[in-house]
Amino acid sequence: MLTLFPSTNPERYAREFLGQEPRQIFSEIYRKKLWGGRFSMGPCSGSGSRDPTVVAPYVEAVRCFLSKLGGPSVVDVGCGDFHVGSRLVTCAGRYIGCDVVDFVIAENQRRHPGVEFVVCDAVTDDLPRGDVVLVRQVLQHLDNRQVAQILPKLCNYRYAIITEHIPGFADFIPNLDKAAGPDHRVNFGSGLVLTEPPFNLRADNIRVLCEVTEFGGIIQTTLYERPTL
């Protein structure tokens, strides 16, 4: 969902958001427009949710997959400004957008009255039931402890489609920890690889749905069928 480079200095955000919960952190990010959109009226989830080079391949790949399932129920975790999710709704029998920021959800409800939205902290709250869960460039902004708390919940879905921004070179060290905030691990040469320690996510089938080389790395979308830990 979120790819704009707010800073190459992760320590700044580690200090700024120290001790805050996700609801506080991401509310502040949207209020201060740290992901862009300074001249827009509503919330903005960043260039990773607006740049056609990034968004179009993702939408095409996910729409194709959802269409083959014949109208599944879809849960969009960290739906943000819904610029991307709005293009997937017609492929779902039921679509639920979840985000931790209440005023982002309120704006989505105003703009998309036919879609169900829920204020939800994926770290601490239960997630809505469904067939497919989408987590697009969300985990990359969290610390390892928070990611580890979310992953068991994703195993309740038959399919998890997870997008992460990873470095563009093969020998990076995965899963280096960071403080939760607007930046991500690519800024210091790491990225989340959920099948590697300390997460060790497994699935009956794992395949890459799409990859886009952009923003100093690779934005990779992976399908996990019947994920488990």
C-alpha positions in Angstrom: 0.0 0.0 0.0 2.7 2.5 1.0 5.9 3.1 -0.7 6.8 6.8 -0.5 10.3 7.3 0.9 9.7 9.7 3.9 13.3 9.6 5.0 16.6 7.7 4.8 17.0 8.2 8.5 15.0 5.5 10.3 16.4 6.6 13.7 14.4 9.8 13.4 11.1 7.9 13.3 12.3 5.5 16.0 12.6 8.5 18.3 9.5 10.3 17.1 7.1 7.3 17.5 8.8 5.6 20.5 6.3 3.8 22.7 3.3 4.7 20.6 0.7 2.1 19.4 -0.1 1.6 15.7 -3.3 3.7 16.0 -1.3 6.7 17.2 1.5 6.2 14.8 -0.5 5.9 11.6 -3.0 8.5 12.6 -0.1 11.0 12.9 1.4 9.8 9.6 -1.9 10.6 7.8 -2.4 13.9 9.7 1.1 15.1 8.8 0.8 13.7 5.3 4.2 11.9 5.7 3.3 9.7 2.7 2.4 12.7 0.5 -0.9 14.2 -0.6 -0.2 17.7 0.9 -2.4 19.3 -1.7 -5.2 16.7 -1.6 -8.3 17.1 0.6 -8.4 13.5 1.9 -5.9 11.0 3.3 -3.1 9.7 1.0 -1.5 6.4 1.4 1.6 7.3 -0.7 3.0 6.9 -4.1 2.9 3.1 -3.8 -0.9 3.4 -3.9 -1.1 6.0 -6.7 1.8 5.4 -9.1 0.3 3.5 -12.1 3.6 1.7 -12.7 3.1 0.1 -9.2 -0.6 -0.2 -9.0 -1.7 -1.4 -12.4 0.3 -4.8 -12.3 -0.9 -5.5 -8.8 -4.6 -4.8 -9.7 -4.4 -6.9 -12.8 -2.8 -9.9 -11.0 -5.1 -9.8 -8.0 -8.3 -9.3 -10.1 -7.3 -12.2 -12.3 -6.8 -14.4 -9.2 -10.0 -13.3 -7.4 -12.1 -13.8 -10.6 -11.0 -17.4 -10.8 -12.4 -18.0 -7.3 -15.9 -16.9 -8.3 -16.7 -14.1 -5.9 -14.8 -14.8 -2.7 -15.1 -12.8 0.5 -12.0 -10.5 0.7 -10.5 -8.8 3.8 -8.2 -5.9 3.0 -5.9 -5.3 6.0 -4.5 -1.8 6.0 -6.7 -0.6 3.2 -5.6 3.0 3.6 -7.1 5.5 1.3 -8.7 2.7 -0.7 -7.3 3.9 -4.0 -6.2 0.4 -4.8 -8.9 -1.6 -3.1 -11.6 0.2 -4.9 -10.4 -1.4 -8.1 -10.9 -4.9 -6.7 -14.3 -4.7 -5.2 -16.2 -6.0 -8.2 -14.2 -9.3 -8.1 -15.4 -10.1 -4.6 -18.7 -11.4 -3.3 -18.0 -9.4 -0.1 -15.2 -6.9 0.4 -14.2 -5.6 3.9 -11.7 -2.8 4.2 -9.8 -2.6 7.5 -7.6 0.2 8.8 -6.3 1.3 12.2 -7.0 5.0 11.5 -10.6 6.0 12.2 -10.7 9.1 10.1 -9.3 7.3 7.1 -12.1 4.7 7.5 -14.7 7.5 7.9 -13.5 9.1 4.6 -13.6 5.7 2.8 -17.2 5.1 4.0 -18.2 8.5 2.7 -16.6 8.0 -0.7 -17.5 4.3 -1.1 -20.9 3.8 0.6 -21.4 0.4 -0.9 -18.3 -1.2 0.7 -18.0 -2.4 4.2 -15.2 -0.8 6.3 -14.0 -1.6 9.8 -11.7 0.3 12.2 -9.3 -2.5 13.2 -5.8 -2.7 14.6 -4.4 -5.9 13.0 -1.9 -6.3 15.8 -4.3 -6.4 18.7 -7.8 -7.0 17.2 -9.4 -10.0 15.6 -9.7 -9.7 11.8 -13.0 -10.2 10.0 -13.6 -13.7 8.5 -13.1 -14.2 4.8 -11.7 -16.4 2.1 -8.8 -14.1 1.0 -6.8 -11.6 3.0 -4.9 -8.8 1.3 -2.0 -7.2 3.1 -0.4 -4.7 0.7 2.8 -2.9 1.9 1.6 -2.8 5.5 3.8 -5.2 7.4 6.9 -3.4 6.2 6.1 -0.4 8.4 5.8 -2.5 11.6 8.4 -3.9 14.0 9.1 -7.6 14.1 7.1 -8.2 17.2 4.0 -6.7 15.6 4.5 -8.7 12.4 4.7 -11.8 14.5 1.4 -11.0 16.2 -0.4 -10.5 12.9 0.8 -13.6 11.0 -1.2 -16.2 13.0 -4.4 -14.2 12.1 -3.5 -14.4 8.4 -3.4 -18.2 8.7 -7.2 -18.2 9.3 -7.7 -17.5 5.6 -7.5 -19.9 2.7 -5.4 -17.4 0.7 -3.2 -14.6 1.9 -1.9 -12.2 -0.7 1.0 -10.2 0.9 2.9 -7.4 -0.8 6.3 -6.3 0.5 9.0 -3.8 -0.6 12.3 -5.6 -0.6 15.8 -4.6 -1.8 16.7 -5.1 -5.5 19.7 -7.3 -4.8 19.5 -11.0 -3.9 21.9 -11.3 -0.9 20.2 -8.9 1.5 19.8 -9.8 5.2 16.0 -10.4 5.7 13.9 -9.3 8.6 16.2 -6.9 10.3 14.0 -5.2 13.0 12.9 -1.6 12.9 10.7 0.7 14.9 7.1 1.0 13.6 6.7 4.1 11.5 6.4 5.5 8.0 9.7 4.2 6.8 10.6 0.6 5.8 13.5 -1.8 5.8 14.7 -1.1 2.3 16.0 2.2 3.6 18.7 0.2 5.4 19.1 -2.7 3.0 16.7 -5.2 4.4 13.2 -6.4 3.8 10.6 -8.7 5.1 10.8 -12.3 3.9 8.0 -14.1 5.8 9.2 -17.6 5.1 12.6 -16.8 6.9 13.3 -16.6 10.6 12.0 -15.3 12.9 8.6 -15.7 11.2 8.9 -19.0 9.3 5.6 -18.7 7.5 4.7 -21.9 5.5 1.9 -22.7 3.0 0.6 -25.5 0.8 1.5 -23.4 -2.2 3.6 -20.2 -2.4 4.0 -18.3 -5.7 4.7 -14.7 -6.7 1.8 -13.1 -8.4 3.6 -10.0 -9.6 6.8 -8.0 -9.1 7.5 -4.3 -9.9 11.0 -2.8 -9.8 10.5 0.6 -8.5 11.4 3.0 -5.6 14.9 1.6 -5.1 13.8 -2.0 -4.8 11.3 -4.6 -5.8 7.6 -4.5 -4.8 6.7 -8.2 -4.6 3.3 -9.7 -4.3 3.2 -13.3 -3.0 0.2 -15.7 -2.8 0.2 -18.1 0.2 -2.4 -20.9 -0.1 -3.4 -22.3 3.3 -0.7 -20.4 5.2 0.5 -21.9 8.5 3.2 -21.3 11.1 
